[in-house]
Amino acid sequence: MGQPHPAGMPPWVIAIIVIASLAVACSVILAHRLLAVRNRGRKMQRLFDLFNEGARDYALWVLGAEGRVVQWSGGAERIHGYGSAEMIGRHCSTLYTEQDRHAHVPQRLLERAARQGSCAIASTRVRKQGNPLAVESVLYALRDRAG
């Protein structure tokens, strides 16, 4: 099995100790990186919360890439009539007219914003109560380093 190390340990024991030490070091590095990502997420959430609190006259929503609501501001609640618990997870097309949904307008706008980085449109949305709402919308594609 090989010559013992001067400290009296066989080489395979030393190799296991080295491998275990490297695994611990990698685990510590990974834990630090995960903590940094989590802290950035908390900072972004706090920033959105502050922005939300100050923008009561604007309906601000954050959508996932597929068009589902992931953040819903107090202004959006006041203007559209839906609470955040009602809208988070729902597709943004909920707020479009039936005619726009049939014409795939929500999907086309999401695709255009993704392709161009942003897009603006004046159109009509529908409040929770069913009455129309004239809006000027701007969609921005927010991307992380991975795209």
N, C-alpha and C positions, 0 to 999 in steps of 0.2 A: 504493500500500500504506500510505499514511499518512505523516505527518511524522515524521522521526527524533526520538528523545528527545534532550534536551540532551547526554546522555552519548554520543550518536552511535549508539544502538541503535534499530532500528525498534520500534514498539509491540508487534508480535507476538512479538518476542524477549523483551521485558519480560514479556508475558503468560505465555509459556511458563516463564520463570524463577519467576514468582509461583506458577503452578500446581504446578510441581515442588517449590517450597518448602513449599506447603500439603500436598502428598502426603507429603513426608518427615515433616512435623510430625504428620500423622495416623497415619503408620506408627509413629512413636515412641510416641504416646499408646496406640495399639492394643497394641503390644508390652508396654508397662507394665501395661495392664489384663490381658492374658493371663498375664503373670508373676504378678500378684496373685491371679488365679483359681487358677493352679497351686499357689501357695504355700498358699492356703486349703485346697486339696485335700490337700496334704501334712500340714498341721496336723490336719485331720480324721482322716486315716489314722493319725497318731501318737496322737491321742486315743483312737481305737478300739483301737489296739494296747495302750495303757496300760490301758484298761478291760478288755480281753480278758485281759491278764496277771493282773489282780487279781480277776477273777470266774471262778475255776476251778470253782465249784460250780453255775454257771448256764450253760445253753445259750443263747448269744446269737448271733443270725443277723441279717443285714441282707438284705432282699429288694428287688429292683427292683420297679417298679410292676406288672409282669406276674407276680410271684411267684417269680422265679428268684433263687437265692442268690447274693449278691455279696460277702458277708463271712461267715465261719464261724469262731467262736471255739474256743479250745482246750477250753473247757468243753463246747461242743456236740460236739466230737470225742470227748471222754471219755464223755459221757452217751449219745450216739446211736450211736457206733461208726464213723462216717464221718469220714475225714480231709477237710481243707479242699479238697484237690485233687479229691476225689471229689464234693464237694457244690457247689462254686462252679460256677455255670452250670446246675445242675439245678433243677427246679421243687420248691418246698417240699412239694408233695403226695407226694413220695417218702417222707416221714416220717409220713404219715397212713395209717390202716387202709384196707383195700380198700373197706369199707362206707362210710367217710367220703368217699373219692374218688368212688365211684359216686353219692353224695348231693351232690356238689359242695361239700362243707364247706370245703375250702381256699379256693376261689374266693369263696364267700359271706363268709368271714371277712375276706379281703383287701378285698372291696367295702365291708363294714361299717366296717372301720378307715379306709378312704379317705373314706367318707361322714361318719363321726362323729369322726374324729381318732384314735380308739383303740377297742379292744374286748378283752374278757377272756373266757376260756373254760376250763373244766376238762374235759379229755377224755383220750383215749388216743392215743399216737403209737406208731410201730413203730421199734425199733432196727434197725441193719444186720443183726444176726443173726436178725431176725424176731420177737423176743419183744416183748410189749407193754410200754409205758411210760406210767404215769399222769402227766399233766402239768397244770400250770396255766399257761396261755399268756396273754401280753398282747401285742397287736400295736399299734404306734404308727405313724401315718402321719407320715413326716418330709417336710417340704416346703421347697423353696427359695423365693425371692421370686417365681419364675415359677409357683409352685403345685405 
